[in-house]
Amino acid sequence: MAASNYVSGKPLSACTIAIAGLGLMGGSLGLALRGQVRRVIGIARRAETVQQALDMGAIDAGCTTLAEGAAEADIIVLATPVSVILAQIEELGRLAGQGRLREGVVVTDMGSSKAQICAALERLPASVQPIGAHPMCGKETSGLEVAEATLYQGAPFVLCPLPRTAPQTLHLMGELARAVGGWPLELDPLRHDRLAAAISHGPYLASLAAFAAANDMAAGDELAWRLAAGGFRSTVRLAGSDPTMMADILLSNRAAVLAQIQQLQSHLAHVAALLTADDAAALRDLAASTRAARSLFLDQYGG
């Protein structure tokens, strides 16, 4: 196959990378890859964003259409919201069918859910090498202005190869993950989505609910905000995430997120039952066991 011929033996340093989406993730990727690849082409809807990325040194060249930016790429990275990624994969399929992409081009993404994206990648023509990806890092703020070259340092860089993904493609993407400071981790898309719901999407919803409940109180007593200290601010930090991006993520991972909401509701219902029963001993035991589990997590995985 042409795809296999392409990926064999080509190092990352010889590749031209096209990054579609120049926000936090895409801009940080460009900064992190500076000097480590042949060329970085940035793609954004607004010419002003492309110019900003050029001025920052995040890209070597840029344009405002996927067709133009992807034409010369060896690796195409889709760093846009999930719904946009899905539309871009369809567009890349049409471009490949028209012979407007390089034979064997690697198409990957940085979406926070993987099952839908990997299913779309599977439908790409045989001339394309697809592989899903998700670096497990980020901020509650978004945009190119907060991009940084160190964003991926020490982060798990999930790779979701498809049955048709060549071993050389998986190796090349592992090379990219390590080049930006991450560590590649191969995962099944459904397993990724279940885990992401537990450690990312669910906590976002918990933060959202915690702020919404406090906001209800503050609507009737503004002193609530004057009393809110560091603990509250830490708890609701994730509620500051980009709403469009998060709605995309939640809807694209709906089944796993709904299952995680049930878990959260179950734990809250248990606490409510202990409070209703005035069971101080059980409340202390629950708090102590959870605190111990949290400490073990931080000891083993850092905090």
N, C-alpha and C positions, 0 to 999 in steps of 0.2 A: 504493500500500500504506500501511497505517496506520503501519508502521515508518518509511517514508520521510518521511511527514508529520511524525512526531515529531522526528526528528533534525535536520530542516532548520532551521538558524539558532539553535538553542538553545545558548547559551554554557555553559561549565562552571560559571561563577559562579551560574547560575540552577538548577543541578541539585541534587537530593537524592541522596546516595550512600549505599548500604547496603553495609557490609563484613561479610561472613560469615567469622568467624575473627578473633579478636583476640589473636593471638600477635605475634611479632616483625614479620612483614610487614604484617599487617592493622593492628596498633596503630601502627606507624610511618607507614603510609599515612594513617590518621586524623589523626595529629599533623601530618604534612606538609601536609594539605589544610585545616588549621584556618584559617578566615577567607577561604578561596578558593572555597568552594562554599556553596550555600544552607543545607545541613544534612548532617550525617554521622550515620547510624544504625548502631550496632554490633550484631552478632548473635553470641552465644556460647552454648554449652550451659549454662554455669554462671552463675547470677545474680551470684555474687561477682566473676567476671571482668568482666561488664558494669559493675558498680559501680566496679571498679578503673579501667576505661577512662574512665568518667565523671569520676572523681576526678582522673585525669591530664590531662583535657581532650582526650583522643583522639577522643571522640565527643560528639555533642550529645544523643543519646537512644540507648536500647538495649533489647534484648529477647532472649529465649532460643529463639525459633523463627524459622526461615527464612521461613515464610509471613507472619508478622506484620511482620518487618523489611523484607521485599522489597515489600510491598504499595504503599508510597508512593514507592518509589525510581524515579529516572530512570536510574541506573546501579547495577547490582548487581555487586560485586566478590567473587569467591570466593577467600578467602585461607586455605584449609585444606589438609590433605594431599591428594595427587592422588586417592586412592581416595574420599575424602570429597567432593572436587570433582565427581567423576563421579556420585556418588549425588545431590548437590545439583542438578546439571544436570537429572537425571531429575525431581526434585521440582519444580523451576521449570517444567519442561515441563508437568507436571500442573496446576500453579497457573495457568499461562498459558491452558491449555485450559479451565479453569474460569472464566476472566475475572477472576482475582484479582491479576493484575499489570497495570501501566499499559501501554497500547498503545505498541509501539515501544520498550519498555524495553531498554536495552543490558545484556547479560550478558557479563561478562568474568571472568578468573581471574588468579591469580599462580602457577600451577603450574610446576614445574621441568621438566616434559616437556610436549610439545604435541600430538603426533599423536593420541593417544587422546582427549585433552580436546577438540580441535577436531572430531574425528569425532562426539563426543557433542553438542557445540554445534550441529553441522549438523542434528541431529535435532529441535531445538527448533521450536516452531510459528512460522509466518510473522509472528505479531504481536511476536516478539522479535528484536532485533538482536544477533547473536552476534559476538564477536571474542576470540580467544585472546590472552593476554599473559603476559609473564614478565620482571619487572625483574631484571637480572643483578647482584644484590647480596645481602648477607646476612651472617650471622655463624655461627660454629659453636655458639653458644649460642642458645637459643630461649625464647619466652615473652614475655608482655606487659611484664614488668618490665625487659626489655632493649630495648624499643622506643625509637626516637629519630627525631625529625623530620628529621634530616639523612641518614637511611639511603640515600635514593635519589639524593643529590647526585652528579652526574657519572656516574651509572650508565647503561649501555644499557638501554632499556626496550623489550624486544622486543614487537612487535605482529604477530599472525598473523590477518589478515582472511580470512574465508571468501568463496567466490564470491558469496554472497548479502549480504555485509556492505556497507552503503551507504557511499559516499565520505564522507558527513557523519559517520558513526559513527567511521570511521578518523580523521577530523580531530578529533573530540571526544576520542578516546582519546589522540591526540597532544598535545592541549591538557592533558589530565590528566598525562601523562608529564612534560611541561615544567613544570607547576605544582609538582610535587614535586621538581624539580631534575634529573630524568633527561633523556635524549635518545632520542626514539622511533626505532626501527629496525624496518622491516618485513621479516619473514622467512617463508619457507615452513615449515610445522610439521616436516616430515621433516628439512630442513636444520638447523633449530634443534636437533633432538634429536641429530643426528650431532655438531654442534659442542659441545653441552652435555656429551655423553659424553666428548669429548676434553678439555675445559677445566674440567669440574666433577665429573662423576660418576666418571670414571676416576681423577683425583687423589684423590678421597675413598677409593676402594678401595685405591689405592697407600698412602695414609696408614694405612688400616686394617690392611693386610698388614704394613707396616713395624712398627707397634706390636705386632701379634700375634706377629711373629717375635722381637722384643725381649722380649716377655712370656714367650715360651717359654724364652728364655735366663735371664731373671730368676727363673723358677720354680726353677731349679737353682742360681742364684748371685745372691743379692739385691744384691750389690755393683753389679750392672748399673745399678740405678736411682740409686744414689749417684753414679755416674759420668755419668749422662745430663745433658747440658748444653743450651745454647740451640739448637744445631743440631738435636738430636733432638726437642726440644719443638716447634720450628717445623715439622719434617717431619711430626709426628703430630698437629698441631693439628686437622686436619679429622676425625680419628677421634673427636673429642668432639661431633660433630653428633648431632642427635636420631635415634635408631635407627629409630623408627617412620616418621618422615618420610622418611629415606633409603631404607628398604626399599620404601616406596611409589614413590619416584622411580625406583629401580633397576628394579623390576619393570615399571613403566609404560613404561620406555625400554629394555626388555630387549635387543632386537636390536642397537641402537647400542652399548649398554654391553658386550655380549659381543664385538662387533667391536673395541672399544677395549681390552678385556682381552687379546685376541689380539695387538694392537699392543704392549702393555706386555710381554707374555710374550716376544715376538719380540726386543724391545730387551734384556731381561734375559738371554735365551738368547745373544745376541750377546756381551754382556759376559762371560758364563760361558765362552764359547768362547775369548775372548781370554785370560782368566785361565788356562784349561786349557793353552793354547798357550804360556803365559809370554811373551806378546807385549807387552812394555812400550811399545814405540813406538806400536803401534796403540791401546793404552789411552790413552796421552797424546794422540794425535790425536783420539780420540773425545771425551775430556774437554774438549780445547781447542775443538773445533768446536761442541760443545754449549754450552760457556760463552760462546762468541762469539755463537751464536744467541740465547741468553738475554739477553745484554747488548743486542743489537739490539732484541729485544722490549721490554726495559725502557726503552731510549732512545726508542723510537717511541711506546709506549703507557703509560709511567709505571710507577713501582715504588716 
